[in-house]
Amino acid sequence: MIAIDLGSNTIRAIKYDCATNTKLDEFERIVKTADNLVKTQGITDEAIERIINAIKDMKQRFKITENEKIKAVATEALRIAKNRDLVIKKIKEATGIEFEVISSEDEANYSAIAVEKCLEKCNYVNYNHFLLIDIGGGSTEVTVKNKESVLSESFKLGIVTITQRHKTPEVIKMAVKKKAKDIKNFLDFAFNTLRKPKIFVASSGTPTTLAALKLGMNYSTYDGSKVNGTKITLEDLDYWADKLMKMEMKKREELVGVGRGDLIISGIYIFREIFKLAKYKECIVCDDGLREGVAISECERR
């Protein structure tokens, strides 16, 4: 089956074998879904065109047949866009694929399913009890899960939207600190309710990019299977924030991807603030996230 995640900055898809529970192929492209969303309150025609072109390339890569099961979901950018129905219609007309705009709760649950599998594969004993953060382009989902229960909340703190609202790194840093107060309140409640997990894990572009950099990879040599299970510390965040800030934009984007040069700095600020609030010494990074969770869920349903 094919699982597609249309995020606020990136579209990610996998071809997944339900019989063996293995990833056969994957696809990712920066499409800047939320570009100018702060100003226009909608998805621009240029963004729609980038999304459509990416889906066409993905279909060609995966050699999708008529009988292929496809589950396509969209997150925060489409949740808040005033023209979301039109966007979904245009994408379906051009590609034949209809996207479902999922709630922040569903997004968190799908990601938690994938991360639990990731931790289990990495041989963590308490793989079903963890704190998960998913730093997206338009929002950040924070989830605490144990064996029986899941508590999650979505915060209007995304790397694309905050970067487009605030023009300098210092102002972005202050805005993140201000918004993170709500995250602190949620963490206090979740840790009191489900106990504080021993495992702190992060998925999504910022953590996976930092893990890749730590392993000596860049955007063009990125390997998600190697990223799974990589540990990141606050010292790593400080090191890469300083190193990336001192680089020219062209060099920075060679490492993190074209269109991500400014966004990675905002992502690090968000990651760092939650890291400090949650009070962990290290964070485990999983490349597996929403798209993998969608695939696993659909396979189990079948």
C-alpha positions in Angstrom: 0.0 0.0 0.0 0.9 3.7 -0.3 0.8 6.1 2.6 1.2 9.8 2.0 1.7 12.6 4.5 1.2 16.2 3.2 2.7 18.4 5.8 3.1 22.2 6.1 6.5 22.1 4.4 7.1 18.6 3.1 5.3 15.8 1.4 6.4 12.3 2.5 5.2 9.0 1.1 6.1 5.3 1.5 5.4 2.1 -0.4 4.7 -0.4 2.3 4.3 -4.2 2.2 1.5 -5.2 4.7 2.4 -8.9 4.4 6.0 -8.4 5.7 5.5 -5.1 7.5 8.4 -3.6 5.6 9.1 -0.3 3.8 9.7 -1.0 0.1 10.4 2.5 -1.0 10.1 6.1 0.2 9.6 9.6 -1.3 10.1 13.0 0.1 10.0 16.6 -1.3 9.9 20.1 0.1 6.7 21.6 -1.3 6.2 24.6 1.1 2.5 24.0 1.6 2.2 26.7 4.2 4.2 29.3 2.3 2.5 32.7 2.9 -0.3 31.0 4.8 0.2 33.5 7.6 -0.6 36.4 5.2 -3.2 34.9 2.9 -4.9 32.4 5.2 -4.9 30.0 2.3 -2.7 27.6 0.2 -1.3 29.5 -2.8 -1.6 28.4 -6.4 2.2 28.0 -6.5 2.1 25.6 -3.5 -0.7 23.6 -5.1 1.3 23.2 -8.3 4.4 22.1 -6.3 2.3 19.5 -4.4 0.7 18.2 -7.7 4.1 17.9 -9.4 5.5 16.1 -6.4 2.6 13.6 -6.3 3.0 12.9 -10.0 6.7 12.2 -9.5 5.9 10.0 -6.5 3.4 8.0 -8.5 5.9 7.5 -11.3 8.6 6.4 -8.8 6.4 3.9 -7.0 4.8 2.6 -10.2 1.4 2.8 -8.7 -1.3 0.5 -10.2 -5.1 1.1 -10.3 -5.6 -1.5 -7.6 -3.0 -0.1 -5.2 -4.4 0.9 -1.8 -3.6 4.6 -1.1 -4.2 6.5 2.1 -3.3 10.2 1.9 -3.5 12.5 4.8 -2.9 16.2 5.3 -2.2 18.1 8.5 -2.0 21.6 10.0 -1.6 23.7 6.8 -4.8 22.2 5.3 -6.6 22.2 8.7 -6.4 26.0 8.9 -6.5 27.0 5.2 -9.7 28.7 4.2 -9.4 27.2 0.7 -8.7 23.6 1.8 -11.7 22.1 -0.1 -10.6 23.7 -3.3 -7.0 22.5 -2.7 -8.1 19.0 -2.1 -10.4 19.1 -5.2 -7.5 20.4 -7.5 -5.1 17.8 -6.2 -7.6 15.0 -6.8 -8.5 16.3 -10.3 -4.8 16.4 -11.3 -3.5 13.2 -9.6 -6.5 11.0 -8.8 -5.5 11.0 -5.1 -7.9 12.4 -2.5 -6.5 13.7 0.7 -8.1 13.4 4.1 -7.5 16.3 6.5 -6.9 14.6 9.8 -7.3 16.1 13.3 -4.3 16.9 15.4 -5.3 13.9 17.7 -5.3 11.5 14.8 -1.9 12.9 13.7 -0.4 12.3 17.1 -1.9 8.8 17.3 -0.5 7.8 13.9 2.9 9.2 14.8 2.9 7.4 18.2 2.2 4.1 16.5 5.2 4.5 14.2 7.5 5.7 17.0 6.5 2.7 19.2 7.5 0.3 16.4 10.8 2.3 15.9 11.7 2.0 19.6 10.8 -1.7 19.6 13.0 -2.3 16.6 15.8 -0.4 18.3 15.5 -2.8 21.3 14.3 -0.3 23.9 12.7 -2.1 26.9 10.1 0.5 27.7 9.3 1.1 24.0 5.5 1.7 24.8 6.0 4.5 27.3 7.5 7.7 25.9 7.3 11.4 25.4 7.1 12.2 21.7 7.4 15.6 20.0 6.6 16.2 16.4 7.8 19.6 15.2 5.9 20.4 12.0 5.7 23.3 9.6 2.4 24.7 11.1 2.2 23.1 14.5 4.0 21.0 17.1 2.3 17.9 18.5 3.4 16.7 22.0 2.3 13.2 23.1 2.8 11.1 26.2 2.0 7.5 25.8 2.1 4.5 28.0 0.9 0.9 27.5 -2.8 1.8 28.1 -3.3 5.5 27.3 -2.3 8.4 25.1 -2.4 12.0 26.0 -1.6 14.5 23.2 -2.0 18.2 22.4 -1.3 20.3 19.3 0.3 23.7 19.7 0.2 26.5 17.1 4.0 26.5 16.9 5.4 25.5 13.5 8.7 26.1 11.8 7.2 27.7 8.7 4.5 29.8 10.4 6.8 31.2 13.1 9.6 31.9 10.7 7.2 33.9 8.4 5.7 35.8 11.4 9.0 36.9 12.9 11.9 38.2 10.9 15.0 37.7 13.0 16.4 34.7 15.0 16.3 36.6 18.3 12.6 37.5 17.8 11.8 33.9 16.8 13.6 32.7 20.0 11.6 35.0 22.2 8.3 34.0 20.5 9.1 30.3 21.0 9.8 30.9 24.7 6.4 32.7 25.1 4.4 30.0 23.3 6.3 27.1 25.1 4.6 28.1 28.4 1.5 26.2 27.3 3.6 23.2 26.4 5.1 23.3 30.0 1.5 23.2 31.4 0.6 20.2 29.2 3.8 18.3 30.2 3.1 18.8 33.9 -0.4 17.5 33.5 0.7 14.5 31.3 3.6 13.5 33.5 1.3 13.6 36.6 -1.4 11.6 34.8 0.7 8.9 33.1 4.0 9.2 35.0 7.1 10.8 33.3 8.4 8.3 30.7 12.1 7.3 30.8 12.2 7.8 27.0 12.1 11.1 25.2 11.7 10.7 21.4 11.4 13.1 18.5 10.3 12.6 14.9 9.9 15.0 12.0 12.3 17.1 10.0 14.3 19.1 12.5 15.3 16.2 14.8 16.0 13.8 11.9 18.1 16.5 10.1 20.2 17.1 13.3 20.6 13.3 13.8 21.8 13.0 10.2 24.2 15.9 10.6 25.6 14.2 13.8 26.1 11.0 11.8 28.0 12.9 9.0 25.2 12.9 6.5 23.6 15.8 4.6 20.3 16.2 2.8 21.4 14.4 -0.4 23.0 11.4 1.5 20.2 11.2 4.2 19.3 7.6 5.2 16.3 7.3 7.5 17.2 3.7 8.6 20.5 5.0 10.1 18.8 7.9 11.8 16.3 5.7 13.7 17.6 5.3 17.2 20.2 8.1 17.1 20.6 10.0 20.3 20.6 13.9 20.4 21.6 16.0 23.4 21.1 19.7 24.3 24.8 20.1 23.5 24.2 18.8 20.0 21.5 21.4 19.5 23.6 24.2 20.7 26.6 23.1 18.5 24.5 22.8 15.3 22.6 26.0 15.9 25.8 27.9 16.3 27.5 26.1 13.3 24.5 26.6 10.9 24.0 30.2 11.9 27.6 31.0 10.9 27.2 29.4 7.5 26.3 31.2 4.3 22.7 30.2 3.2 23.9 28.2 0.2 26.2 26.0 2.3 23.6 25.6 5.0 21.0 24.4 2.5 23.5 21.9 1.1 23.4 20.3 4.5 19.7 20.6 5.4 17.9 21.0 2.0 16.9 23.9 -0.2 14.1 25.9 1.4 15.0 24.7 4.9 17.9 27.1 5.6 15.9 29.5 7.8 13.4 26.9 9.0 16.0 24.6 10.6 17.1 27.4 13.0 13.5 27.9 14.1 13.1 24.2 14.5 16.2 24.0 16.7 14.8 26.8 18.9 11.5 24.9 19.3 13.3 21.6 19.9 15.6 23.1 22.4 12.9 24.8 24.4 10.8 21.6 24.8 14.0 19.7 25.6 14.7 22.1 28.5 11.1 22.1 29.8 10.9 18.3 29.7 14.2 17.9 31.6 15.8 15.0 29.8 19.5 14.3 29.2 19.0 12.9 25.7 16.5 12.4 23.0 16.1 9.4 20.7 15.3 10.4 17.1 13.0 8.3 14.9 12.7 8.9 11.1 9.5 6.8 11.2 6.5 9.1 11.8 3.1 10.0 10.5 3.3 8.2 7.1 4.6 5.0 8.7 1.9 5.1 11.3 -0.8 5.5 8.6 0.6 2.5 6.7 0.8 0.3 9.8 -2.8 1.3 10.8 -4.2 0.6 7.3 -2.4 -2.8 7.1 -3.8 -3.8 10.5 -7.3 -2.7 9.4 -7.1 -4.8 6.3 
